[in-house]
Amino acid sequence: MSYFVYILASRKNGTLYIGVTNDIARRVEEHRQGKASSFTRKYAVHRLVYSEMHEDVEEAIRREKAMKNWQRSWKVRLVERSNPEWDDLHVSLNH
């Protein structure tokens, strides 16, 4: 099974949210429907801007916790390295 660490954003350079899941398409859809997190619902953080896959759940959880402790500038740099326009990657999950 694969596990994903992901970053959602409200907009380019907007509010960020980091999470972990074993079904990224389902989880992002839950965020979009307001069912996943009161934080993402309150701040309209629904745009998937980054994800990375891990084979080990413990490794994914460690990575998520580490990223949550990062400085904001590090998170922004990580997103912009692979997604400089902050495009919503959710579209590519469904195709």
Protein Blocks (a to p, Z undefined) as FASTA:
>chain_A
ZZddddddfbehiacdddddfblklmmmmmmnopmbmklmmnopabcfbdcddfbfklmm
mmmmmmmmpcfklmmmmmmmmmmnopafklmmmZZ
